[in-house]
Amino acid sequence: MELILHSVAAVFVAAGAAFFVTGTVGLLRLPDLFTRLHALTKADNMGLGLIMVGLILYKPDPFYAVKLVLLWVLVMVAGATGSHLIAKRALRRDGEDLQ
């Protein structure tokens, strides 16, 4: 049973890593700032969520799970806030190079 649980956890962590790689490719390949921000924040939030689920399955302790979920929420809030500030500055056109 433990082997199956660890295998499922590894699949979640690998899927999360794949989302991070996809977000990075989107950051490098998409044409403008807003599509880059969209791709990066969506992929990072989903990737981190999948990695957190995998880590919770790897060590099924309620206190550990609460800490990981809290960490995920804080990272999502920080990412959304940072993306909002970058987009707001780009809309005001007071950045150096927006491309």
C-alpha positions in Angstrom: 0.0 0.0 0.0 2.8 2.4 0.9 4.5 1.7 -2.5 1.3 2.7 -4.3 0.9 5.8 -2.3 4.5 6.9 -3.0 4.0 6.1 -6.7 0.9 8.3 -6.9 2.8 11.0 -5.0 5.7 10.8 -7.5 3.2 11.2 -10.4 1.8 14.3 -8.8 5.2 15.8 -8.2 6.3 15.0 -11.8 3.1 16.6 -13.2 3.7 19.7 -11.1 7.3 19.9 -12.4 5.9 19.6 -16.0 3.6 22.6 -15.3 6.6 24.6 -14.1 8.5 23.7 -17.3 5.5 24.7 -19.4 5.2 28.0 -17.6 8.9 28.7 -18.2 8.5 27.9 -21.9 5.5 30.2 -22.0 7.5 33.0 -20.3 10.2 32.6 -22.9 8.1 32.1 -26.0 4.9 34.2 -25.8 4.9 37.5 -27.6 3.9 40.1 -25.0 4.0 40.9 -21.3 0.4 40.1 -20.5 0.3 36.7 -22.1 3.6 35.9 -20.4 2.2 36.8 -17.1 -0.9 34.8 -17.7 1.0 31.7 -18.7 3.5 32.0 -15.9 1.0 32.5 -13.1 -1.4 29.9 -14.1 1.2 27.2 -14.7 3.1 28.1 -11.4 -0.1 28.0 -9.3 -1.2 24.6 -10.8 2.4 23.2 -10.7 2.9 24.2 -7.1 -0.6 22.8 -6.2 0.3 19.4 -7.7 3.6 19.3 -6.0 2.0 20.1 -2.7 -0.6 17.3 -3.2 2.2 14.9 -4.0 4.1 15.9 -0.8 1.0 15.6 1.3 0.5 12.0 -0.1 4.2 11.2 0.6 3.9 12.1 4.2 0.2 11.9 5.3 0.5 14.0 8.5 -2.3 16.5 9.2 -0.1 19.2 10.6 2.3 18.8 7.7 -0.6 19.0 5.3 -1.9 22.2 6.8 1.6 23.8 6.6 1.9 22.9 3.0 -1.6 24.2 2.1 -0.9 27.4 3.9 2.4 27.7 2.0 0.6 27.1 -1.3 -2.0 29.8 -0.5 0.7 32.3 0.5 2.7 31.7 -2.7 -0.5 32.1 -4.8 -1.3 35.4 -3.1 2.3 36.6 -3.6 2.3 35.5 -7.3 -1.1 37.2 -8.0 0.0 40.4 -6.3 3.3 40.5 -8.1 1.6 39.9 -11.5 -1.0 42.5 -10.8 1.7 45.1 -10.0 3.7 44.2 -13.1 0.6 44.5 -15.3 -0.5 47.7 -13.7 2.9 49.3 -14.3 2.8 48.1 -17.9 -0.6 49.7 -18.5 0.6 53.0 -17.1 3.7 52.8 -19.5 6.2 53.8 -16.8 8.5 50.8 -17.2 11.8 50.8 -19.0 11.3 48.1 -21.6 7.9 46.4 -21.6 8.7 43.9 -24.4 
